[in-house]
Amino acid sequence: MGITPGVLHLNEGHSGFAVLEAIRTRMEEEGVSFDQAVPRVSREVCFTTHTPVPAGHDRFSADLMEEHLGPLRDQLDFHMTGLMELAREPA
């Protein structure tokens, strides 16, 4: 379509993995590290939620995260502990 979006609008937590893909894309296109890509992508993300209760947010086990996100995690040159920390809720 030739469209380059200026903002990635995420609605609810289930779309959060799109941010990791945006970071991976930025790393690949600009040849930057994960730590350099994160602030560049974060300026382009808008998150909204309409269900601010636990039922409105997905939760996944570490095993399921590794099974499905392992290849992306490898491309991000990131370790599993770091990936889990990105999504961990404050105690």
Rosetta constraint file for C-alpha pairs under 8 A:
AtomPair CA 6 CA 44 HARMONIC 6.40 0.50
AtomPair CA 7 CA 44 HARMONIC 4.70 0.50
AtomPair CA 7 CA 45 HARMONIC 5.64 0.50
AtomPair CA 7 CA 46 HARMONIC 6.93 0.50
AtomPair CA 8 CA 44 HARMONIC 5.98 0.50
AtomPair CA 8 CA 45 HARMONIC 4.76 0.50
AtomPair CA 8 CA 46 HARMONIC 6.20 0.50
AtomPair CA 9 CA 45 HARMONIC 5.92 0.50
AtomPair CA 9 CA 46 HARMONIC 4.79 0.50
AtomPair CA 9 CA 47 HARMONIC 5.96 0.50
AtomPair CA 9 CA 48 HARMONIC 7.73 0.50
AtomPair CA 10 CA 15 HARMONIC 5.74 0.50
AtomPair CA 10 CA 16 HARMONIC 6.83 0.50
AtomPair CA 10 CA 45 HARMONIC 7.30 0.50
AtomPair CA 10 CA 46 HARMONIC 6.09 0.50
AtomPair CA 10 CA 47 HARMONIC 4.72 0.50
AtomPair CA 10 CA 48 HARMONIC 6.28 0.50
AtomPair CA 11 CA 15 HARMONIC 6.59 0.50
AtomPair CA 11 CA 47 HARMONIC 5.88 0.50
AtomPair CA 11 CA 48 HARMONIC 4.93 0.50
AtomPair CA 11 CA 49 HARMONIC 5.52 0.50
AtomPair CA 11 CA 50 HARMONIC 7.75 0.50
AtomPair CA 12 CA 16 HARMONIC 7.69 0.50
AtomPair CA 12 CA 47 HARMONIC 7.33 0.50
AtomPair CA 12 CA 48 HARMONIC 6.22 0.50
AtomPair CA 12 CA 49 HARMONIC 4.73 0.50
AtomPair CA 12 CA 50 HARMONIC 7.05 0.50
AtomPair CA 12 CA 51 HARMONIC 7.44 0.50
AtomPair CA 12 CA 56 HARMONIC 7.14 0.50
AtomPair CA 12 CA 57 HARMONIC 6.80 0.50
AtomPair CA 13 CA 49 HARMONIC 7.71 0.50
AtomPair CA 13 CA 56 HARMONIC 7.72 0.50
AtomPair CA 13 CA 57 HARMONIC 5.41 0.50
AtomPair CA 13 CA 58 HARMONIC 6.39 0.50
AtomPair CA 14 CA 57 HARMONIC 6.88 0.50
AtomPair CA 14 CA 58 HARMONIC 6.00 0.50
AtomPair CA 15 CA 19 HARMONIC 7.97 0.50
AtomPair CA 16 CA 20 HARMONIC 7.58 0.50
AtomPair CA 17 CA 21 HARMONIC 6.75 0.50
AtomPair CA 18 CA 22 HARMONIC 6.22 0.50
AtomPair CA 19 CA 23 HARMONIC 6.16 0.50
AtomPair CA 19 CA 41 HARMONIC 7.63 0.50
AtomPair CA 19 CA 45 HARMONIC 7.84 0.50
AtomPair CA 20 CA 24 HARMONIC 6.18 0.50
AtomPair CA 20 CA 72 HARMONIC 7.97 0.50
AtomPair CA 21 CA 25 HARMONIC 6.08 0.50
AtomPair CA 21 CA 72 HARMONIC 7.67 0.50
AtomPair CA 22 CA 26 HARMONIC 6.17 0.50
AtomPair CA 22 CA 41 HARMONIC 6.82 0.50
AtomPair CA 23 CA 27 HARMONIC 6.14 0.50
AtomPair CA 23 CA 34 HARMONIC 6.98 0.50
AtomPair CA 23 CA 37 HARMONIC 5.70 0.50
AtomPair CA 23 CA 38 HARMONIC 6.21 0.50
AtomPair CA 23 CA 41 HARMONIC 6.26 0.50
AtomPair CA 23 CA 76 HARMONIC 7.90 0.50
AtomPair CA 24 CA 28 HARMONIC 6.22 0.50
AtomPair CA 24 CA 34 HARMONIC 7.66 0.50
AtomPair CA 24 CA 72 HARMONIC 7.79 0.50
AtomPair CA 24 CA 75 HARMONIC 6.97 0.50
AtomPair CA 24 CA 76 HARMONIC 5.88 0.50
AtomPair CA 25 CA 29 HARMONIC 6.01 0.50
AtomPair CA 26 CA 30 HARMONIC 5.75 0.50
AtomPair CA 26 CA 31 HARMONIC 7.59 0.50
AtomPair CA 26 CA 32 HARMONIC 7.36 0.50
AtomPair CA 26 CA 37 HARMONIC 6.05 0.50
AtomPair CA 26 CA 41 HARMONIC 7.61 0.50
AtomPair CA 27 CA 31 HARMONIC 5.16 0.50
AtomPair CA 27 CA 32 HARMONIC 4.76 0.50
AtomPair CA 27 CA 33 HARMONIC 5.93 0.50
AtomPair CA 27 CA 34 HARMONIC 6.56 0.50
AtomPair CA 27 CA 37 HARMONIC 6.00 0.50
AtomPair CA 27 CA 76 HARMONIC 7.89 0.50
AtomPair CA 28 CA 32 HARMONIC 7.26 0.50
AtomPair CA 32 CA 36 HARMONIC 5.91 0.50
AtomPair CA 32 CA 37 HARMONIC 6.28 0.50
AtomPair CA 33 CA 37 HARMONIC 6.13 0.50
AtomPair CA 34 CA 38 HARMONIC 6.15 0.50
AtomPair CA 34 CA 76 HARMONIC 6.33 0.50
AtomPair CA 34 CA 77 HARMONIC 7.56 0.50
AtomPair CA 35 CA 39 HARMONIC 7.52 0.50
AtomPair CA 36 CA 40 HARMONIC 7.08 0.50
AtomPair CA 37 CA 41 HARMONIC 6.13 0.50
AtomPair CA 38 CA 42 HARMONIC 5.97 0.50
AtomPair CA 39 CA 43 HARMONIC 6.45 0.50
AtomPair CA 40 CA 44 HARMONIC 7.33 0.50
AtomPair CA 41 CA 45 HARMONIC 6.69 0.50
AtomPair CA 51 CA 55 HARMONIC 7.66 0.50
AtomPair CA 51 CA 56 HARMONIC 5.00 0.50
AtomPair CA 51 CA 57 HARMONIC 7.90 0.50
AtomPair CA 52 CA 56 HARMONIC 6.46 0.50
AtomPair CA 53 CA 57 HARMONIC 7.36 0.50
AtomPair CA 60 CA 64 HARMONIC 6.27 0.50
AtomPair CA 60 CA 65 HARMONIC 6.40 0.50
AtomPair CA 61 CA 65 HARMONIC 6.22 0.50
AtomPair CA 62 CA 66 HARMONIC 6.11 0.50
AtomPair CA 62 CA 84 HARMONIC 7.39 0.50
AtomPair CA 63 CA 67 HARMONIC 6.10 0.50
AtomPair CA 64 CA 68 HARMONIC 6.26 0.50
AtomPair CA 65 CA 69 HARMONIC 5.47 0.50
AtomPair CA 65 CA 70 HARMONIC 7.22 0.50
AtomPair CA 66 CA 70 HARMONIC 4.64 0.50
AtomPair CA 66 CA 80 HARMONIC 7.29 0.50
AtomPair CA 69 CA 73 HARMONIC 5.86 0.50
AtomPair CA 70 CA 74 HARMONIC 6.13 0.50
AtomPair CA 71 CA 75 HARMONIC 6.35 0.50
AtomPair CA 72 CA 76 HARMONIC 6.21 0.50
AtomPair CA 73 CA 77 HARMONIC 6.28 0.50
AtomPair CA 73 CA 78 HARMONIC 5.44 0.50
AtomPair CA 73 CA 79 HARMONIC 6.93 0.50
AtomPair CA 73 CA 80 HARMONIC 7.33 0.50
AtomPair CA 73 CA 83 HARMONIC 7.44 0.50
AtomPair CA 74 CA 78 HARMONIC 6.08 0.50
AtomPair CA 74 CA 79 HARMONIC 7.63 0.50
AtomPair CA 78 CA 82 HARMONIC 6.65 0.50
AtomPair CA 78 CA 83 HARMONIC 6.92 0.50
AtomPair CA 79 CA 83 HARMONIC 6.43 0.50
AtomPair CA 80 CA 84 HARMONIC 6.20 0.50
AtomPair CA 81 CA 85 HARMONIC 6.22 0.50
AtomPair CA 82 CA 86 HARMONIC 6.42 0.50
AtomPair CA 83 CA 87 HARMONIC 7.18 0.50
AtomPair CA 84 CA 88 HARMONIC 6.15 0.50
